[in-house]
Amino acid sequence: MYWPFTNGQYTSQGGTHQSAFKEHIARTIKEFFGKPFELGDIRNGLVAAIAVNVEEPVFESQTKIKLGSTTMSPNGGLSLNKFVGDFIKKEVDDLLHKEPEVVDVILKKILESEKERKEIAGITKQARERAKRANIHNRKLADCRIHLNDPKGDRQEESSIFITEGDSASGSITKSRDVNTQAVFSLRGKPLNTYGLTKKVVYENEEFNLLQAALNIEDGLEDLRYNKIIVATDADVDGSHITTLIMTFFFRYMQDLIRGGNLFIATPPLYLVKKGKTERYCWSEEERDAVVSELAQGKESSVSIQRYKGLGEMNAEQLWETTMNPETRTLRQVTIESAAEADHIFSMLMRDEVPPRREFIETHARYARIDA
């Protein structure tokens, strides 16, 4: 997990400073041990903040989320890679020679990562073969034409992928989308509950492997294909459960996507209130009641209310207007204010222990709305 900064600004997609850090931290540790460790095993589980000050930095996007500078100054000054490398080699090597307890912890972590990597090597190969076939034949992914990692163009940051469930919802979203910038990944049902599972078990799950392949994030976020990953499920109990399972997957295995601001939840309306030719969408019971009260004035035809329980109940035009159109939709961004608090909630709700979950349900049941 990396937190890269340039001149005090968070560059969520990393860049040359992050790449230099990843290269040199792994090589320095490898040289210290003098063993043929894989660099990926050394970096696995690493948490780091990288901050550099660069004169007139060059970024690879208008939003300045990925550093492209290769030197510390525009007039051909010190190589950024060498600057980071020299600093890492001196400071980390000094630390390793002075702190034997730290060395023991690092070595144990590397060996655990190496063991896990070898265990899942065959599974990973099978998963990539499935993903390669899926890119050609699988109907789960209705891809778009423009991607975040495209080398040229001016709409890459508009690229998004909608993760949805069921033929009805997926069909409606696919019909209403902008095929240039909006992709759709269709789940076949409730995804695997990944809380507490090993990476080996998750790799054996075909659906999550196909999702990782679609996002192109198996080897890191540098080549992420979509700027926005949007969970779009039905507004009912099953839809909420599916959203929770998907968030669990990202929280446990891809927190960098959440911390980078890439994960969102779609907010389709719950109600359509009509009176004559007037139509108003509502996203809560309170808003619905207010609109009904407003439209009920006068002597015109009565007010009708339609409750949307599924995305498939809206036609393509309605879905585009309320949920898909970047200019009119409302997305809820998934953030982690406190990783410890979030982990506690996921642990309580998703693991096998029943008593904490029962206590939570009994405490909050009065606030729940269940549609019959």
N, C-alpha and C positions, 0 to 999 in steps of 0.2 A: 504494500500500500504506500503510495507516494504522494507527497504534498509539495509540488514544485511552485516556486515563486520567482518572478523576475521583476526587479525593482519594486518589490513589495506587492506586486499584483499576482494573484493566484492564477496560474496557467493550467487549467484542469486537464488539458490534453497533453501536458508534458512538453516535449521538444528536445532540443539539443542538450540542454543542461541536465535533464532527467536521464537521457540516453547515456551521457558521459558518466553520470553518477552510477548508474546500474552496471556499466562496463567495469569501472575502476574499483568499485566496492567489492565486486565478486572476484576480480583478478588479484586484488591485494590480499584478501582472505585466503584464496587458493595458494598464492605464493607463500604465505605464512605457514600453512600446514604442509606444503610440499607434497601434496597428494593429488591424483588426477580426478578431483571432484568436478562434476558438471556445474557450470556457472548457474544454471537454473536452480539446482539444489541449494546452492549457497544463498541465492536471493529469495527463495521460497519463504514466505512468512515475514519478510523484511518490512518494517514500517519506518519511513524516513521523511524528513522535511528538507527540501533542497531550495536554498535561496541564493540567488546571484544578482549582482548589480552590473548591468551592461549599458555602455554608452550607446544611445540611439538604437535600441533593440529592434530587430526585424521579426515580425510575427507572420505565421502562415495563414492567418485568417483575420478578418476585419474585427472580430470580437476579442482578439488578442489572447486566445486560450492555448496557443501552441507556439513556443519560441522557435524561431528558425535561424537565429544568429549563430555563426560559427566562430566569431572572434569577440573579444571583450570590448572592442571599439571599432567604429566603421572605417578607420584609416589603416586597417591591416595590423592591428595590435596582437596581443597574446591570444593564441588559440584557446577557445572556451573549453575544448576537450582537455587540453594540457593543463589549464588552470585548475579545473575540477580534479583531474587525475593526480596532479602534484599534491593538492591539498588532502585528498583522500588517502593517498599512499603514506604521507607523513603522519597524519593524525590517527588513522586507523591502525597502522602498523605499531605506532607508539602505544596505543591503548592495548593491543593484543599482547605486547611484551610485558606490560605492567599489570594486567588483570587476568591471572590464570583462571579465576572462576568464570569470567566472561567467556574465555576460550572454551572451557568445558561445556558451557551452555550452547555456544555456537556449534561446536562439533557434534553434540547430541542432536541438534536440530537438523544439521546437514545430513547426518546418517539416517534420521527418520524420513527426511524428504527423499533421500536416495532409495530407501526401501519401498516407500509408497510409489515412487515413479516406476520402479521395476515391476511392481505388482500390477500396475494399471497399464503397462506398456502395450500389452496385447489388446486390451480393451480399447485403448485410445486409437490403435490402428484400425480396429473394426469400426469404431465410431466415426473416424474420418472417412473411411470407405463408404459408410452409410450416408454421411453428410454429402460426400461428393456425388453419390447417386441421387440424393434428394435434391440437390441443386438443379439436376436435369429433369427428374421425373416427379418429385414430390409435390403434391397439391397443397401442402401446408403453407408454403411460402409463395405469396403473390408479390413478386419483387417490383421495385420501382426503377426508374431509369437513372436517377441522380443519387449519388451516395456521398457521405461525409468524407470518405477517403479518396474520392476522385481527384486525379492530379490537376485537372483544369475545370473551369466553370465558375459561376457566381451564385449558385443556389444550393451548394452542398449543405449549408447549415439549416436549410429547410427540410432536409431528409428526415424521415421518421418511419417507425415501424409500429403497427398496432398489433398487440397480442390479444387475441380474442378466442372465444370458445364456441364450438358448435357450428353446424352448417348454416343455420339461419342468420346468426349474427355476422359470421364471416362473410356470407354472401352479400348481405346488405352493405357492410363496410367496403367490400371489394368493389361493389357497383358504384358507390358514392365517392370513392377516393380520387385524389389527384394522382394519376399514374406516374407522373414525373417525379414526385417527391414522397409519396406515401406507399409503404409496403404493408402487407398484412400477413401475420403468422397465425395460423389456426391450430388451436389445441383440440385434441379429440375428446377431451373430458377433463375431469379434475386431475391436475398434475400431481406428481409425486411429492409427498411431504418430506422435504430434504433436511429438516431439523435433526441434528445429531448424527446424520449419516456421514460415512467417510467419502472422500473424493472418488474412491474406487466404485462405490455403489452408485453415485451420481453419474459417473461416466458410463455405467452400464444402462442408464435410462436413455432410451433412444430419443424421446421427445426433447429433453433438455439438451442433448447433444446436437440435435438439429437446430435448436434455438441458438446455442452458442456458435454453431457454424454460420447461421444466418447473420448474427451480429459480428462475426469475424473477430472474436475476442479471446480465443483459446491461448494466444501467446501475448496478451496484453491489450491495452486500450488504444495503442497508437494507430491501429488500423480499423478502429470501430467504423462500421458502415453507415450507422444512422445517428444523427445528433439527438433525436428524441426517441425514447423507448416508451410507448404508451400502452398501459394495460387498460383494455376496454372490455368490460364484462357486463352482464345483465344486472339491473337494479333489483336483485332479489337475494335471498339467503345463499343460494348456490353461487351466484356471481360474486358475492362478498367473500365466500370461502375460497373461490378460485383466485381472487385478487390476493388474499392473504397467503396462499400457497406460493404464488409467483413472487410476492415480496419476500417471503422466507428464503426462497432460492437465491434471489439477488443479494439479500442481506448476508446470508451465510457464505456465499462463494464469490460475489462480485460487488463488494461494498464500494469499490472505486467508482463504479457507475453511479451509485447513489451520491457519493461525495462529490462527484464531478457534475452533478446536476442534470444527469441524462435520463432519469427515470420519472415517469409521470403516470397519473391515473386520469382517465377520461371521465367527464361528468355529464353524461347524457341526461336530459330532463326526465323527471318522474311523471309529470302531468302535462296534458294539453287541454287548456280551457277554451271553449268556444262559445260565442254568442253571435248569431248571425254570421257576418263575414269577418268578425274579429276573432283572431286566434292568438293566444298567449301561452308560452311555455313556462313551466314552473319547476323549480329544482327542490322544493321542500313543501311540506304540508302547510307551513305558515304562509309561504308565498302563494300557494294555491288558494287558501282561504281568503287572503287579501284580494286576490284577483277576482275570485267569485263574488265577493262583497262589492267590489267596484263595478263589475259588469252587470250585476243583478239590479242596478238602479234603472228606472225607466219602465216602459211598457212593451219593450221589444220581446223577441222570442226568448225562451228560457235558456239558461246556461247549461252546457253539457261539459262533462269532465271525462277525459280519457287517461287511464293510468297505464304508463309504459312499464312493463315488467321485463321486457327483453328488447335488445337492439333490433332484432328482426321484426318487431312490430312497427318500426318506422320505415317509411319509404326512403329511397336514396336521397331525395331532395331534402327531406326533414333531417335525416342523419347528417348530411353535409352541413346544413345550416346550423345545427345545434352542437355537433360533436366533432366534426372533421375540419371545418373551415378555420384556418389559423387566425383569421380576422374576427371571427365571432364566437369561437368556442372558448370554454374555460377549462384549463387543465390544472390539476393539483400536483404540484411537484413533490416528490418523495424526498425528504431530507432526513438527516440523522443529527438531531440536536445533541443527543447524548448516546453514544454507542452502548454504554453500560445499561442505560435505561431501556433502550430498544432491545438489547439482548435479553434483558429480564422479561420483557413482555413476550417476545417470541418463545423463550424457554417455557414460560408458564402456559401459554396457549397451545404450543405445538408438540411438546414432548409427551412421553407416555404416562407421566405421573398424573393421576386423575384429581386428587384432592385440591391442589392449587387452582386448577381449571374450574372445578365445581364451585369453589369459593368465589372465583371471579364472576362466574355466570350468575350465581345467586345474588351477588351484590349489584350487578348491572342489569339484571333481567328486566327490571321495571322500566328501564330506558329504551329497551329494544322495541322495534316495530316489526311485526311478523305479518306478511301478507298471506291471507288465506287463499 
